[in-house]
Amino acid sequence: MSADLSPREREVLECAAFGRSNGQIAAELGVTVNTVKFHLASIFRKLGVANRTAAATAYVRMAVRDDERLVP
């Protein structure tokens, strides 16, 4: 997966793409909700999108392009 996302940003994006809330992502990754929000803002900027839905769409497109398996 490209777009120069860090490994942690990729984790956050994957969780968001599968519909997890910020609180759920924070609990799963062992970080604060504010940290998740920070990562999402960075992801949106790097992907050139404005919201979670657009980021999730970009995630699916990148995964398909890179022939990655999408598993929640």
PQR file with spaces between the fields and no chain letter, atoms N, CA, C, O and H, PARSE charges and radii, in Angstrom:
ATOM       1  N    MET     1       0.847   -1.169    0.000 -0.4000 1.5000
ATOM       2  CA   MET     1       0.000    0.000    0.000 -0.0000 2.0000
ATOM       3  C    MET     1       0.899    1.240    0.000  0.5500 1.7000
ATOM       4  O    MET     1       1.887    1.300    0.732 -0.5500 1.4000
ATOM       5  N    SER     2       0.555    2.200   -0.805 -0.4000 1.5000
ATOM       6  CA   SER     2       1.434    3.358   -0.964 -0.0000 2.0000
ATOM       7  C    SER     2       0.905    4.585   -0.240  0.5500 1.7000
ATOM       8  O    SER     2       0.380    4.488    0.869 -0.5500 1.4000
ATOM       9  H    SER     2      -0.247    2.152   -1.399  0.4000 1.0000
ATOM      10  N    ALA     3       1.048    5.738   -0.878 -0.4000 1.5000
ATOM      11  CA   ALA     3       0.658    7.046   -0.348 -0.0000 2.0000
ATOM      12  C    ALA     3       1.553    7.474    0.801  0.5500 1.7000
ATOM      13  O    ALA     3       1.201    8.390    1.544 -0.5500 1.4000
ATOM      14  H    ALA     3       1.475    5.816   -1.779  0.4000 1.0000
ATOM      15  N    ASP     4       2.690    6.838    0.963 -0.4000 1.5000
ATOM      16  CA   ASP     4       3.655    7.192    2.006 -0.0000 2.0000
ATOM      17  C    ASP     4       3.052    7.181    3.405  0.5500 1.7000
ATOM      18  O    ASP     4       3.411    8.002    4.250 -0.5500 1.4000
ATOM      19  H    ASP     4       2.976    6.094    0.359  0.4000 1.0000
ATOM      20  N    LEU     5       2.142    6.256    3.644 -0.4000 1.5000
ATOM      21  CA   LEU     5       1.574    6.113    4.985 -0.0000 2.0000
ATOM      22  C    LEU     5       2.536    5.315    5.848  0.5500 1.7000
ATOM      23  O    LEU     5       3.159    4.358    5.386 -0.5500 1.4000
ATOM      24  H    LEU     5       1.851    5.589    2.958  0.4000 1.0000
ATOM      25  N    SER     6       2.651    5.720    7.109 -0.4000 1.5000
ATOM      26  CA   SER     6       3.474    4.963    8.050 -0.0000 2.0000
ATOM      27  C    SER     6       2.766    3.645    8.366  0.5500 1.7000
ATOM      28  O    SER     6       1.567    3.514    8.117 -0.5500 1.4000
ATOM      29  H    SER     6       2.146    6.498    7.484  0.4000 1.0000
ATOM      30  N    PRO     7       3.487    2.676    8.906 -0.5600 1.5000
ATOM      31  CA   PRO     7       2.820    1.422    9.289  0.2800 2.0000
ATOM      32  C    PRO     7       1.643    1.652   10.239  0.5500 1.7000
ATOM      33  O    PRO     7       0.611    0.997   10.097 -0.5500 1.4000
ATOM      34  N    ARG     8       1.774    2.559   11.194 -0.4000 1.5000
ATOM      35  CA   ARG     8       0.691    2.835   12.135 -0.0000 2.0000
ATOM      36  C    ARG     8      -0.484    3.489   11.419  0.5500 1.7000
ATOM      37  O    ARG     8      -1.638    3.164   11.698 -0.5500 1.4000
ATOM      38  H    ARG     8       2.613    3.091   11.309  0.4000 1.0000
ATOM      39  N    GLU     9      -0.200    4.405   10.500 -0.4000 1.5000
ATOM      40  CA   GLU     9      -1.276    5.033    9.735 -0.0000 2.0000
ATOM      41  C    GLU     9      -2.028    3.989    8.915  0.5500 1.7000
ATOM      42  O    GLU     9      -3.251    4.060    8.795 -0.5500 1.4000
ATOM      43  H    GLU     9       0.737    4.669   10.274  0.4000 1.0000
ATOM      44  N    ARG    10      -1.313    3.030    8.357 -0.4000 1.5000
ATOM      45  CA   ARG    10      -1.972    1.955    7.606 -0.0000 2.0000
ATOM      46  C    ARG    10      -2.887    1.138    8.517  0.5500 1.7000
ATOM      47  O    ARG    10      -3.983    0.749    8.113 -0.5500 1.4000
ATOM      48  H    ARG    10      -0.320    2.973    8.455  0.4000 1.0000
ATOM      49  N    GLU    11      -2.433    0.879    9.751 -0.4000 1.5000
ATOM      50  CA   GLU    11      -3.272    0.157   10.713 -0.0000 2.0000
ATOM      51  C    GLU    11      -4.543    0.938   11.027  0.5500 1.7000
ATOM      52  O    GLU    11      -5.639    0.377   11.039 -0.5500 1.4000
ATOM      53  H    GLU    11      -1.543    1.195   10.079  0.4000 1.0000
ATOM      54  N    VAL    12      -4.390    2.223   11.279 -0.4000 1.5000
ATOM      55  CA   VAL    12      -5.536    3.073   11.606 -0.0000 2.0000
ATOM      56  C    VAL    12      -6.492    3.140   10.413  0.5500 1.7000
ATOM      57  O    VAL    12      -7.707    3.039   10.586 -0.5500 1.4000
ATOM      58  H    VAL    12      -3.500    2.679   11.269  0.4000 1.0000
ATOM      59  N    LEU    13      -5.956    3.309    9.221 -0.4000 1.5000
ATOM      60  CA   LEU    13      -6.787    3.374    8.018 -0.0000 2.0000
ATOM      61  C    LEU    13      -7.549    2.075    7.822  0.5500 1.7000
ATOM      62  O    LEU    13      -8.739    2.096    7.505 -0.5500 1.4000
ATOM      63  H    LEU    13      -4.970    3.391    9.081  0.4000 1.0000
ATOM      64  N    GLU    14      -6.887    0.957    8.004 -0.4000 1.5000
ATOM      65  CA   GLU    14      -7.553   -0.331    7.843 -0.0000 2.0000
ATOM      66  C    GLU    14      -8.712   -0.463    8.827  0.5500 1.7000
ATOM      67  O    GLU    14      -9.808   -0.879    8.449 -0.5500 1.4000
ATOM      68  H    GLU    14      -5.921    0.940    8.262  0.4000 1.0000
ATOM      69  N    CYS    15      -8.474   -0.115   10.073 -0.4000 1.5000
ATOM      70  CA   CYS    15      -9.532   -0.182   11.080 -0.0000 2.0000
ATOM      71  C    CYS    15     -10.693    0.736   10.711  0.5500 1.7000
ATOM      72  O    CYS    15     -11.854    0.337   10.803 -0.5500 1.4000
ATOM      73  H    CYS    15      -7.584    0.222   10.380  0.4000 1.0000
ATOM      74  N    ALA    16     -10.388    1.947   10.300 -0.4000 1.5000
ATOM      75  CA   ALA    16     -11.431    2.904    9.920 -0.0000 2.0000
ATOM      76  C    ALA    16     -12.199    2.400    8.699  0.5500 1.7000
ATOM      77  O    ALA    16     -13.421    2.536    8.632 -0.5500 1.4000
ATOM      78  H    ALA    16      -9.445    2.271   10.226  0.4000 1.0000
ATOM      79  N    ALA    17     -11.489    1.822    7.739 -0.4000 1.5000
ATOM      80  CA   ALA    17     -12.131    1.325    6.524 -0.0000 2.0000
ATOM      81  C    ALA    17     -13.112    0.194    6.829  0.5500 1.7000
ATOM      82  O    ALA    17     -14.089    0.006    6.104 -0.5500 1.4000
ATOM      83  H    ALA    17     -10.496    1.711    7.793  0.4000 1.0000
ATOM      84  N    PHE    18     -12.857   -0.552    7.892 -0.4000 1.5000
ATOM      85  CA   PHE    18     -13.758   -1.628    8.277 -0.0000 2.0000
ATOM      86  C    PHE    18     -14.823   -1.168    9.272  0.5500 1.7000
ATOM      87  O    PHE    18     -15.508   -1.985    9.887 -0.5500 1.4000
ATOM      88  H    PHE    18     -12.063   -0.399    8.481  0.4000 1.0000
ATOM      89  N    GLY    19     -14.952    0.163    9.422 -0.4000 1.5000
ATOM      90  CA   GLY    19     -16.068    0.720   10.167 -0.0000 2.0000
ATOM      91  C    GLY    19     -15.876    0.880   11.660  0.5500 1.7000
ATOM      92  O    GLY    19     -16.834    1.159   12.382 -0.5500 1.4000
ATOM      93  H    GLY    19     -14.395    0.826    8.923  0.4000 1.0000
ATOM      94  N    ARG    20     -14.651    0.708   12.134 -0.4000 1.5000
ATOM      95  CA   ARG    20     -14.438    0.871   13.575 -0.0000 2.0000
ATOM      96  C    ARG    20     -14.458    2.360   13.944  0.5500 1.7000
ATOM      97  O    ARG    20     -14.011    3.208   13.172 -0.5500 1.4000
ATOM      98  H    ARG    20     -13.873    0.482   11.548  0.4000 1.0000
ATOM      99  N    SER    21     -14.978    2.657   15.122 -0.4000 1.5000
ATOM     100  CA   SER    21     -15.001    4.042   15.610 -0.0000 2.0000
ATOM     101  C    SER    21     -13.613    4.427   16.114  0.5500 1.7000
ATOM     102  O    SER    21     -12.743    3.572   16.284 -0.5500 1.4000
ATOM     103  H    SER    21     -15.342    1.969   15.749  0.4000 1.0000
ATOM     104  N    ASN    22     -13.418    5.719   16.348 -0.4000 1.5000
ATOM     105  CA   ASN    22     -12.136    6.171   16.897 -0.0000 2.0000
ATOM     106  C    ASN    22     -11.846    5.485   18.225  0.5500 1.7000
ATOM     107  O    ASN    22     -10.713    5.079   18.484 -0.5500 1.4000
ATOM     108  H    ASN    22     -14.125    6.413   16.210  0.4000 1.0000
ATOM     109  N    GLY    23     -12.873    5.354   19.070 -0.4000 1.5000
ATOM     110  CA   GLY    23     -12.700    4.693   20.359 -0.0000 2.0000
ATOM     111  C    GLY    23     -12.310    3.228   20.214  0.5500 1.7000
ATOM     112  O    GLY    23     -11.459    2.733   20.952 -0.5500 1.4000
ATOM     113  H    GLY    23     -13.793    5.684   18.859  0.4000 1.0000
ATOM     114  N    GLN    24     -12.929    2.537   19.267 -0.4000 1.5000
ATOM     115  CA   GLN    24     -12.602    1.134   19.028 -0.0000 2.0000
ATOM     116  C    GLN    24     -11.175    0.987   18.501  0.5500 1.7000
ATOM     117  O    GLN    24     -10.437    0.090   18.908 -0.5500 1.4000
ATOM     118  H    GLN    24     -13.621    2.940   18.668  0.4000 1.0000
ATOM     119  N    ILE    25     -10.805    1.881   17.592 -0.4000 1.5000
ATOM     120  CA   ILE    25      -9.439    1.840   17.041 -0.0000 2.0000
ATOM     121  C    ILE    25      -8.435    2.093   18.160  0.5500 1.7000
ATOM     122  O    ILE    25      -7.431    1.388   18.272 -0.5500 1.4000
ATOM     123  H    ILE    25     -11.405    2.609   17.261  0.4000 1.0000
ATOM     124  N    ALA    26      -8.707    3.093   18.981 -0.4000 1.5000
ATOM     125  CA   ALA    26      -7.802    3.429   20.088 -0.0000 2.0000
ATOM     126  C    ALA    26      -7.619    2.233   21.013  0.5500 1.7000
ATOM     127  O    ALA    26      -6.494    1.905   21.389 -0.5500 1.4000
ATOM     128  H    ALA    26      -9.522    3.665   18.890  0.4000 1.0000
ATOM     129  N    ALA    27      -8.716    1.581   21.382 -0.4000 1.5000
ATOM     130  CA   ALA    27      -8.633    0.421   22.278 -0.0000 2.0000
ATOM     131  C    ALA    27      -7.863   -0.723   21.635  0.5500 1.7000
ATOM     132  O    ALA    27      -7.042   -1.370   22.285 -0.5500 1.4000
ATOM     133  H    ALA    27      -9.630    1.847   21.076  0.4000 1.0000
ATOM     134  N    GLU    28      -8.127   -0.968   20.365 -0.4000 1.5000
ATOM     135  CA   GLU    28      -7.453   -2.066   19.660 -0.0000 2.0000
ATOM     136  C    GLU    28      -5.952   -1.843   19.536  0.5500 1.7000
ATOM     137  O    GLU    28      -5.166   -2.784   19.649 -0.5500 1.4000
ATOM     138  H    GLU    28      -8.794   -0.442   19.837  0.4000 1.0000
ATOM     139  N    LEU    29      -5.559   -0.588   19.301 -0.4000 1.5000
ATOM     140  CA   LEU    29      -4.143   -0.290   19.066 -0.0000 2.0000
ATOM     141  C    LEU    29      -3.416    0.169   20.331  0.5500 1.7000
ATOM     142  O    LEU    29      -2.201    0.367   20.312 -0.5500 1.4000
ATOM     143  H    LEU    29      -6.198    0.176   19.210  0.4000 1.0000
ATOM     144  N    GLY    30      -4.154    0.338   21.423 -0.4000 1.5000
ATOM     145  CA   GLY    30      -3.526    0.740   22.676 -0.0000 2.0000
ATOM     146  C    GLY    30      -3.036    2.173   22.692  0.5500 1.7000
ATOM     147  O    GLY    30      -1.989    2.482   23.260 -0.5500 1.4000
ATOM     148  H    GLY    30      -5.141    0.178   21.438  0.4000 1.0000
ATOM     149  N    VAL    31      -3.816    3.052   22.054 -0.4000 1.5000
ATOM     150  CA   VAL    31      -3.468    4.475   22.019 -0.0000 2.0000
ATOM     151  C    VAL    31      -4.697    5.272   22.462  0.5500 1.7000
ATOM     152  O    VAL    31      -5.755    4.699   22.719 -0.5500 1.4000
ATOM     153  H    VAL    31      -4.667    2.801   21.592  0.4000 1.0000
ATOM     154  N    THR    32      -4.553    6.583   22.548 -0.4000 1.5000
ATOM     155  CA   THR    32      -5.687    7.426   22.929 -0.0000 2.0000
ATOM     156  C    THR    32      -6.525    7.776   21.694  0.5500 1.7000
ATOM     157  O    THR    32      -6.067    7.655   20.558 -0.5500 1.4000
ATOM     158  H    THR    32      -3.693    7.049   22.339  0.4000 1.0000
ATOM     159  N    VAL    33      -7.748    8.207   21.944 -0.4000 1.5000
ATOM     160  CA   VAL    33      -8.622    8.651   20.858 -0.0000 2.0000
ATOM     161  C    VAL    33      -7.989    9.842   20.148  0.5500 1.7000
ATOM     162  O    VAL    33      -8.087    9.952   18.926 -0.5500 1.4000
ATOM     163  H    VAL    33      -8.120    8.305   22.867  0.4000 1.0000
ATOM     164  N    ASN    34      -7.343   10.733   20.892 -0.4000 1.5000
ATOM     165  CA   ASN    34      -6.682   11.881   20.263 -0.0000 2.0000
ATOM     166  C    ASN    34      -5.572   11.446   19.318  0.5500 1.7000
ATOM     167  O    ASN    34      -5.361   12.076   18.282 -0.5500 1.4000
ATOM     168  H    ASN    34      -7.264   10.644   21.885  0.4000 1.0000
ATOM     169  N    THR    35      -4.860   10.380   19.661 -0.4000 1.5000
ATOM     170  CA   THR    35      -3.815    9.863   18.779 -0.0000 2.0000
ATOM     171  C    THR    35      -4.440    9.330   17.491  0.5500 1.7000
ATOM     172  O    THR    35      -3.903    9.541   16.403 -0.5500 1.4000
ATOM     173  H    THR    35      -5.030    9.868   20.503  0.4000 1.0000
ATOM     174  N    VAL    36      -5.558    8.648   17.611 -0.4000 1.5000
ATOM     175  CA   VAL    36      -6.260    8.146   16.423 -0.0000 2.0000
ATOM     176  C    VAL    36      -6.683    9.317   15.545  0.5500 1.7000
ATOM     177  O    VAL    36      -6.510    9.271   14.327 -0.5500 1.4000
ATOM     178  H    VAL    36      -5.995    8.476   18.495  0.4000 1.0000
ATOM     179  N    LYS    37      -7.238   10.370   16.152 -0.4000 1.5000
ATOM     180  CA   LYS    37      -7.648   11.551   15.393 -0.0000 2.0000
ATOM     181  C    LYS    37      -6.461   12.189   14.680  0.5500 1.7000
ATOM     182  O    LYS    37      -6.579   12.630   13.536 -0.5500 1.4000
ATOM     183  H    LYS    37      -7.379   10.408   17.141  0.4000 1.0000
ATOM     184  N    PHE    38      -5.315   12.236   15.363 -0.4000 1.5000
ATOM     185  CA   PHE    38      -4.097   12.783   14.762 -0.0000 2.0000
ATOM     186  C    PHE    38      -3.703   11.968   13.535  0.5500 1.7000
ATOM     187  O    PHE    38      -3.400   12.526   12.480 -0.5500 1.4000
ATOM     188  H    PHE    38      -5.219   11.878   16.291  0.4000 1.0000
ATOM     189  N    HIS    39      -3.708   10.631   13.682 -0.4000 1.5000
ATOM     190  CA   HIS    39      -3.345    9.760   12.552 -0.0000 2.0000
ATOM     191  C    HIS    39      -4.337    9.920   11.401  0.5500 1.7000
ATOM     192  O    HIS    39      -3.935    9.978   10.239 -0.5500 1.4000
ATOM     193  H    HIS    39      -3.954   10.178   14.539  0.4000 1.0000
ATOM     194  N    LEU    40      -5.627    9.992   11.717 -0.4000 1.5000
ATOM     195  CA   LEU    40      -6.625   10.153   10.657 -0.0000 2.0000
ATOM     196  C    LEU    40      -6.420   11.463    9.896  0.5500 1.7000
ATOM     197  O    LEU    40      -6.528   11.487    8.670 -0.5500 1.4000
ATOM     198  H    LEU    40      -5.954    9.945   12.661  0.4000 1.0000
ATOM     199  N    ALA    41      -6.129   12.535   10.600 -0.4000 1.5000
ATOM     200  CA   ALA    41      -5.882   13.818    9.936 -0.0000 2.0000
ATOM     201  C    ALA    41      -4.684   13.705    8.994  0.5500 1.7000
ATOM     202  O    ALA    41      -4.714   14.227    7.880 -0.5500 1.4000
ATOM     203  H    ALA    41      -6.042   12.516   11.595  0.4000 1.0000
ATOM     204  N    SER    42      -3.644   13.031    9.440 -0.4000 1.5000
ATOM     205  CA   SER    42      -2.458   12.831    8.607 -0.0000 2.0000
ATOM     206  C    SER    42      -2.779   11.958    7.393  0.5500 1.7000
ATOM     207  O    SER    42      -2.320   12.228    6.283 -0.5500 1.4000
ATOM     208  H    SER    42      -3.620   12.607   10.345  0.4000 1.0000
ATOM     209  N    ILE    43      -3.570   10.914    7.618 -0.4000 1.5000
ATOM     210  CA   ILE    43      -3.979   10.031    6.524 -0.0000 2.0000
ATOM     211  C    ILE    43      -4.785   10.805    5.497  0.5500 1.7000
ATOM     212  O    ILE    43      -4.524   10.699    4.299 -0.5500 1.4000
ATOM     213  H    ILE    43      -3.943   10.695    8.519  0.4000 1.0000
ATOM     214  N    PHE    44      -5.763   11.583    5.948 -0.4000 1.5000
ATOM     215  CA   PHE    44      -6.589   12.377    5.033 -0.0000 2.0000
ATOM     216  C    PHE    44      -5.715   13.306    4.197  0.5500 1.7000
ATOM     217  O    PHE    44      -5.908   13.435    2.988 -0.5500 1.4000
ATOM     218  H    PHE    44      -5.975   11.669    6.922  0.4000 1.0000
ATOM     219  N    ARG    45      -4.750   13.953    4.856 -0.4000 1.5000
ATOM     220  CA   ARG    45      -3.857   14.880    4.140 -0.0000 2.0000
ATOM     221  C    ARG    45      -3.038   14.136    3.096  0.5500 1.7000
ATOM     222  O    ARG    45      -2.946   14.572    1.949 -0.5500 1.4000
ATOM     223  H    ARG    45      -4.593   13.849    5.838  0.4000 1.0000
ATOM     224  N    LYS    46      -2.442   13.017    3.490 -0.4000 1.5000
ATOM     225  CA   LYS    46      -1.586   12.258    2.571 -0.0000 2.0000
ATOM     226  C    LYS    46      -2.360   11.661    1.394  0.5500 1.7000
ATOM     227  O    LYS    46      -1.840   11.566    0.282 -0.5500 1.4000
ATOM     228  H    LYS    46      -2.517   12.663    4.422  0.4000 1.0000
ATOM     229  N    LEU    47      -3.607   11.260    1.651 -0.4000 1.5000
ATOM     230  CA   LEU    47      -4.426   10.684    0.586 -0.0000 2.0000
ATOM     231  C    LEU    47      -5.160   11.745   -0.228  0.5500 1.7000
ATOM     232  O    LEU    47      -5.712   11.447   -1.287 -0.5500 1.4000
ATOM     233  H    LEU    47      -4.029   11.337    2.554  0.4000 1.0000
ATOM     234  N    GLY    48      -5.167   12.985    0.267 -0.4000 1.5000
ATOM     235  CA   GLY    48      -5.872   14.053   -0.423 -0.0000 2.0000
ATOM     236  C    GLY    48      -7.382   13.893   -0.358  0.5500 1.7000
ATOM     237  O    GLY    48      -8.088   14.190   -1.321 -0.5500 1.4000
ATOM     238  H    GLY    48      -4.719   13.227    1.128  0.4000 1.0000
ATOM     239  N    VAL    49      -7.880   13.416    0.796 -0.4000 1.5000
ATOM     240  CA   VAL    49      -9.312   13.214    0.975 -0.0000 2.0000
ATOM     241  C    VAL    49      -9.799   14.048    2.153  0.5500 1.7000
ATOM     242  O    VAL    49      -9.003   14.572    2.933 -0.5500 1.4000
ATOM     243  H    VAL    49      -7.306   13.175    1.578  0.4000 1.0000
ATOM     244  N    ALA    50     -11.128   14.163    2.269 -0.4000 1.5000
ATOM     245  CA   ALA    50     -11.694   15.023    3.302 -0.0000 2.0000
ATOM     246  C    ALA    50     -12.394   14.267    4.423  0.5500 1.7000
ATOM     247  O    ALA    50     -12.737   14.862    5.445 -0.5500 1.4000
ATOM     248  H    ALA    50     -11.774   13.737    1.635  0.4000 1.0000
ATOM     249  N    ASN    51     -12.612   12.964    4.248 -0.4000 1.5000
ATOM     250  CA   ASN    51     -13.381   12.247    5.268 -0.0000 2.0000
ATOM     251  C    ASN    51     -13.060   10.753    5.275  0.5500 1.7000
ATOM     252  O    ASN    51     -12.314   10.256    4.431 -0.5500 1.4000
ATOM     253  H    ASN    51     -12.334   12.481    3.418  0.4000 1.0000
ATOM     254  N    ARG    52     -13.646   10.047    6.255 -0.4000 1.5000
ATOM     255  CA   ARG    52     -13.407    8.612    6.444 -0.0000 2.0000
ATOM     256  C    ARG    52     -13.873    7.786    5.255  0.5500 1.7000
ATOM     257  O    ARG    52     -13.218    6.822    4.859 -0.5500 1.4000
ATOM     258  H    ARG    52     -14.252   10.451    6.940  0.4000 1.0000
ATOM     259  N    THR    53     -15.013    8.173    4.689 -0.4000 1.5000
ATOM     260  CA   THR    53     -15.550    7.410    3.565 -0.0000 2.0000
ATOM     261  C    THR    53     -14.603    7.453    2.378  0.5500 1.7000
ATOM     262  O    THR    53     -14.335    6.429    1.750 -0.5500 1.4000
ATOM     263  H    THR    53     -15.545    8.956    5.010  0.4000 1.0000
ATOM     264  N    ALA    54     -14.100    8.634    2.075 -0.4000 1.5000
ATOM     265  CA   ALA    54     -13.153    8.769    0.970 -0.0000 2.0000
ATOM     266  C    ALA    54     -11.848    8.042    1.279  0.5500 1.7000
ATOM     267  O    ALA    54     -11.238    7.455    0.385 -0.5500 1.4000
ATOM     268  H    ALA    54     -14.317    9.467    2.585  0.4000 1.0000
ATOM     269  N    ALA    55     -11.419    8.077    2.531 -0.4000 1.5000
ATOM     270  CA   ALA    55     -10.201    7.364    2.923 -0.0000 2.0000
ATOM     271  C    ALA    55     -10.409    5.851    2.797  0.5500 1.7000
ATOM     272  O    ALA    55      -9.517    5.136    2.341 -0.5500 1.4000
ATOM     273  H    ALA    55     -11.914    8.554    3.258  0.4000 1.0000
ATOM     274  N    ALA    56     -11.584    5.369    3.199 -0.4000 1.5000
ATOM     275  CA   ALA    56     -11.887    3.939    3.083 -0.0000 2.0000
ATOM     276  C    ALA    56     -11.909    3.513    1.620  0.5500 1.7000
ATOM     277  O    ALA    56     -11.420    2.436    1.278 -0.5500 1.4000
ATOM     278  H    ALA    56     -12.309    5.951    3.569  0.4000 1.0000
ATOM     279  N    THR    57     -12.469    4.344    0.764 -0.4000 1.5000
ATOM     280  CA   THR    57     -12.477    4.056   -0.671 -0.0000 2.0000
ATOM     281  C    THR    57     -11.055    3.987   -1.208  0.5500 1.7000
ATOM     282  O    THR    57     -10.728    3.095   -1.990 -0.5500 1.4000
ATOM     283  H    THR    57     -12.866    5.219    1.042  0.4000 1.0000
ATOM     284  N    ALA    58     -10.208    4.927   -0.790 -0.4000 1.5000
ATOM     285  CA   ALA    58      -8.803    4.918   -1.215 -0.0000 2.0000
ATOM     286  C    ALA    58      -8.104    3.661   -0.713  0.5500 1.7000
ATOM     287  O    ALA    58      -7.291    3.074   -1.426 -0.5500 1.4000
ATOM     288  H    ALA    58     -10.474    5.652   -0.154  0.4000 1.0000
ATOM     289  N    TYR    59      -8.420    3.247    0.516 -0.4000 1.5000
ATOM     290  CA   TYR    59      -7.829    2.030    1.078 -0.0000 2.0000
ATOM     291  C    TYR    59      -8.179    0.819    0.230  0.5500 1.7000
ATOM     292  O    TYR    59      -7.305    0.014   -0.091 -0.5500 1.4000
ATOM     293  H    TYR    59      -9.081    3.724    1.095  0.4000 1.0000
ATOM     294  N    VAL    60      -9.448    0.682   -0.136 -0.4000 1.5000
ATOM     295  CA   VAL    60      -9.877   -0.459   -0.946 -0.0000 2.0000
ATOM     296  C    VAL    60      -9.195   -0.424   -2.303  0.5500 1.7000
ATOM     297  O    VAL    60      -8.733   -1.456   -2.790 -0.5500 1.4000
ATOM     298  H    VAL    60     -10.158    1.337    0.125  0.4000 1.0000
ATOM     299  N    ARG    61      -9.125    0.744   -2.916 -0.4000 1.5000
ATOM     300  CA   ARG    61      -8.475    0.857   -4.233 -0.0000 2.0000
ATOM     301  C    ARG    61      -6.997    0.488   -4.157  0.5500 1.7000
ATOM     302  O    ARG    61      -6.478   -0.203   -5.034 -0.5500 1.4000
ATOM     303  H    ARG    61      -9.500    1.582   -2.521  0.4000 1.0000
ATOM     304  N    MET    62      -6.315    0.954   -3.100 -0.4000 1.5000
ATOM     305  CA   MET    62      -4.897    0.617   -2.942 -0.0000 2.0000
ATOM     306  C    MET    62      -4.721   -0.883   -2.729  0.5500 1.7000
ATOM     307  O    MET    62      -3.810   -1.491   -3.292 -0.5500 1.4000
ATOM     308  H    MET    62      -6.736    1.515   -2.387  0.4000 1.0000
ATOM     309  N    ALA    63      -5.586   -1.473   -1.922 -0.4000 1.5000
ATOM     310  CA   ALA    63      -5.488   -2.906   -1.636 -0.0000 2.0000
ATOM     311  C    ALA    63      -5.726   -3.719   -2.895  0.5500 1.7000
ATOM     312  O    ALA    63      -5.015   -4.692   -3.148 -0.5500 1.4000
ATOM     313  H    ALA    63      -6.326   -0.979   -1.465  0.4000 1.0000
ATOM     314  N    VAL    64      -6.719   -3.332   -3.687 -0.4000 1.5000
ATOM     315  CA   VAL    64      -7.006   -4.046   -4.931 -0.0000 2.0000
ATOM     316  C    VAL    64      -5.837   -3.895   -5.896  0.5500 1.7000
ATOM     317  O    VAL    64      -5.407   -4.861   -6.527 -0.5500 1.4000
ATOM     318  H    VAL    64      -7.296   -2.542   -3.481  0.4000 1.0000
ATOM     319  N    ARG    65      -5.332   -2.676   -6.001 -0.4000 1.5000
ATOM     320  CA   ARG    65      -4.204   -2.426   -6.905 -0.0000 2.0000
ATOM     321  C    ARG    65      -2.989   -3.238   -6.501  0.5500 1.7000
ATOM     322  O    ARG    65      -2.280   -3.774   -7.354 -0.5500 1.4000
ATOM     323  H    ARG    65      -5.681   -1.891   -5.489  0.4000 1.0000
ATOM     324  N    ASP    66      -2.745   -3.331   -5.194 -0.4000 1.5000
ATOM     325  CA   ASP    66      -1.578   -4.064   -4.681 -0.0000 2.0000
ATOM     326  C    ASP    66      -1.866   -5.540   -4.483  0.5500 1.7000
ATOM     327  O    ASP    66      -1.015   -6.290   -4.003 -0.5500 1.4000
ATOM     328  H    ASP    66      -3.321   -2.896   -4.501  0.4000 1.0000
ATOM     329  N    ASP    67      -3.094   -5.961   -4.862 -0.4000 1.5000
ATOM     330  CA   ASP    67      -3.518   -7.359   -4.757 -0.0000 2.0000
ATOM     331  C    ASP    67      -3.425   -7.874   -3.321  0.5500 1.7000
ATOM     332  O    ASP    67      -3.004   -9.006   -3.081 -0.5500 1.4000
ATOM     333  H    ASP    67      -3.784   -5.352   -5.252  0.4000 1.0000
ATOM     334  N    GLU    68      -3.824   -7.025   -2.372 -0.4000 1.5000
ATOM     335  CA   GLU    68      -3.846   -7.407   -0.965 -0.0000 2.0000
ATOM     336  C    GLU    68      -5.216   -7.946   -0.619  0.5500 1.7000
ATOM     337  O    GLU    68      -6.217   -7.570   -1.230 -0.5500 1.4000
ATOM     338  H    GLU    68      -4.166   -6.106   -2.567  0.4000 1.0000
ATOM     339  N    ARG    69      -5.255   -8.822    0.356 -0.4000 1.5000
ATOM     340  CA   ARG    69      -6.508   -9.401    0.812 -0.0000 2.0000
ATOM     341  C    ARG    69      -7.139   -8.491    1.862  0.5500 1.7000
ATOM     342  O    ARG    69      -6.487   -8.101    2.830 -0.5500 1.4000
ATOM     343  H    ARG    69      -4.442   -9.127    0.853  0.4000 1.0000
ATOM     344  N    LEU    70      -8.402   -8.159    1.663 -0.4000 1.5000
ATOM     345  CA   LEU    70      -9.107   -7.295    2.610 -0.0000 2.0000
ATOM     346  C    LEU    70      -9.810   -8.163    3.647  0.5500 1.7000
ATOM     347  O    LEU    70     -10.807   -8.823    3.351 -0.5500 1.4000
ATOM     348  H    LEU    70      -8.932   -8.475    0.876  0.4000 1.0000
ATOM     349  N    VAL    71      -9.281   -8.152    4.856 -0.4000 1.5000
ATOM     350  CA   VAL    71      -9.850   -8.951    5.944 -0.0000 2.0000
ATOM     351  C    VAL    71      -9.981   -8.062    7.171  0.5500 1.7000
ATOM     352  O    VAL    71      -9.018   -7.415    7.583 -0.5500 1.4000
ATOM     353  H    VAL    71      -8.471   -7.617    5.096  0.4000 1.0000
ATOM     354  N    PRO    72     -11.194   -8.033    7.762 -0.5600 1.5000
ATOM     355  CA   PRO    72     -11.368   -7.190    8.961  0.2800 2.0000
ATOM     356  C    PRO    72     -10.588   -7.698   10.145  0.5500 1.7000
ATOM     357  O    PRO    72     -10.634   -7.097   11.218 -0.5500 1.4000
